[in-house]
């Protein structure tokens, strides 16, 4: 890895672990990071279980200098526990972020769609979090303590990850990148 900054990936989803969906977050992240002269230090895939996510996030938050991108579990379905796991891991309350609430209300109002409790839940983050803009459907992700929480949908996660890097870590960008070659030698 060429980056001086350690970068970890947490990929959350039963559908990935069961094989129902193929993970794209690792390959997308690798491509994005390498284009900036950065690399991945570690990665883990977790199930949607609240306690499993909470325990791993507790560990992850102890690595304070590490940048961590967490993919999945921030939507509105019953198995989306990542926001709560993050709050629990930090010993913080989960509360509606005023900026996220405004974005969510504007989005659904412009669609003449009802603003439901479930939709507003997507704007509940651990107290002290800041939002990550989502150019695809406007429902923001969030970040706190060098941890960046992005949707499980790669189409949304890719531009959001790029936004984080461009706005928070530009000083770590490098023109250096690693190349790997292999040769096949035919021995007679």
KAUR-V151810 format. One line per field, one symbol per residue. ss: DSSP state (a for helix, b for strand, c for the rest). psi: psi as a letter, one per 40 degrees, with the letter a starting at -180 (. if undefined). burial: b if it has 16 or more other ideal C-beta (glycine too) atoms within 10 Angstrom, else e. A space follows every 50 residues. Layout:
# KAUR-V151810
ss->???
psi->???
burial->???
This chain:
# KAUR-V151810
ss->ccccccbbbbbbcaaaacccccccaaaaaaaaaaaccccccbbbbbccca aaaaaaaaaaacccccbbbbbccccccccccaaaaaaaaacccbbbcaaa aaaaaaaaaaccccccaaaaaccbbbcccbbbccccccccbbbbccbbbb cccaaaaaaaaaaaaaaacaaacccccccccccccccc
psi->hdiehhhihhhhhddddeedhhheddddddddddeefiihdiiihiiehd ddddddddddeegdehhhhhhieeaeidegeddddddddefiihihhddd ddddddddddefiigidddddeehihheiiihihedeehiaiihfehhhi iehdddddddddddddedfdeeiiehiiihiiihhhh.
burial->eebeebbbbbbbbebbeeeeeebbbeebbeebbbebbbbbbebebbbbee eebbebbeebbeeeebbbbbbbbbbeeebbbbbbbbbbbbeeebeebebb bebbeebbeeeeeeeeeebbbbbbbbeebebbbbeeeebbbbbbebbbbb bbbbebbbbbbebbbeeebeebeeeeeeeeeeeeeeee
